Amino acid sequence: MKKRVVEGIEVEAGSGNVFADLGLPDADKLKIKSGLTVEIARAIRERGLTQAEAAGRMGLTQPKVSALLKGEFSNFSERKLMDCLNRLGYDIEIRVLATEAPVGHLVLTHA
């Protein structure tokens, strides 16, 4: 990564995946999970749901919803997070594209 000095402080541009920048294993999966968690939080907020109401719709307990909204998503699979979004009224599309790279990567986009 490229380093530069801003107001006397050395800074380094990130890769776009903070989990990879921190050297964490399964960084792509963590980025997807965090993105899905952000979408869940947005859906709950936009629908004006309480944590208890959201829990009922998502098939979770209120404490699990509380933990999820605090960013504690490591105990959830990507599939479970997608299921939560479905239960909150969201469609999820998965596209598979060929790449020139030797190894592909996961990307989460939203409309």
Solvent accessible surface area in square Angstrom, and as a share of the most:
residue,aa,sasa,rsa
1,M,129,0.58
2,K,161,0.68
3,K,113,0.48
4,R,159,0.58
5,V,104,0.60
6,V,59,0.34
7,E,168,0.75
8,G,69,0.66
9,I,115,0.59
10,E,113,0.51
11,V,56,0.32
12,E,82,0.37
13,A,61,0.47
14,G,54,0.52
15,S,75,0.48
16,G,58,0.56
17,N,15,0.08
18,V,90,0.52
19,F,37,0.15
20,A,49,0.38
21,D,52,0.27
22,L,124,0.61
23,G,62,0.60
24,L,75,0.37
25,P,108,0.68
26,D,97,0.50
27,A,15,0.12
28,D,59,0.31
29,K,100,0.43
30,L,36,0.18
31,K,92,0.39
32,I,21,0.11
33,K,25,0.11
34,S,26,0.17
35,G,18,0.17
36,L,5,0.03
37,T,10,0.06
38,V,81,0.46
39,E,19,0.09
40,I,0,0.00
41,A,27,0.21
42,R,70,0.26
43,A,0,0.00
44,I,11,0.06
45,R,161,0.59
46,E,115,0.52
47,R,91,0.33
48,G,61,0.59
49,L,34,0.17
50,T,76,0.44
51,Q,61,0.27
52,A,64,0.50
53,E,89,0.40
54,A,0,0.00
55,A,5,0.04
56,G,61,0.59
57,R,102,0.37
58,M,0,0.00
59,G,48,0.46
60,L,26,0.13
61,T,76,0.44
62,Q,75,0.33
63,P,90,0.56
64,K,110,0.47
65,V,0,0.00
66,S,20,0.13
67,A,28,0.22
68,L,0,0.00
69,L,60,0.30
70,K,149,0.63
71,G,40,0.38
72,E,103,0.46
73,F,23,0.10
74,S,81,0.53
75,N,148,0.76
76,F,20,0.08
77,S,56,0.36
78,E,42,0.19
79,R,144,0.53
80,K,62,0.26
81,L,0,0.00
82,M,33,0.15
83,D,36,0.19
84,C,0,0.00
85,L,7,0.03
86,N,59,0.30
87,R,118,0.43
88,L,0,0.00
89,G,56,0.54
90,Y,62,0.24
91,D,139,0.72
92,I,59,0.30
93,E,151,0.68
94,I,134,0.68
95,R,174,0.64
96,V,139,0.80
97,L,127,0.63
98,A,110,0.85
99,T,75,0.44
100,E,179,0.80
101,A,50,0.38
102,P,143,0.90
103,V,121,0.70
104,G,44,0.43
105,H,136,0.60
106,L,93,0.46
107,V,98,0.57
108,L,67,0.34
109,T,110,0.64
110,H,120,0.54
111,A,148,1.15
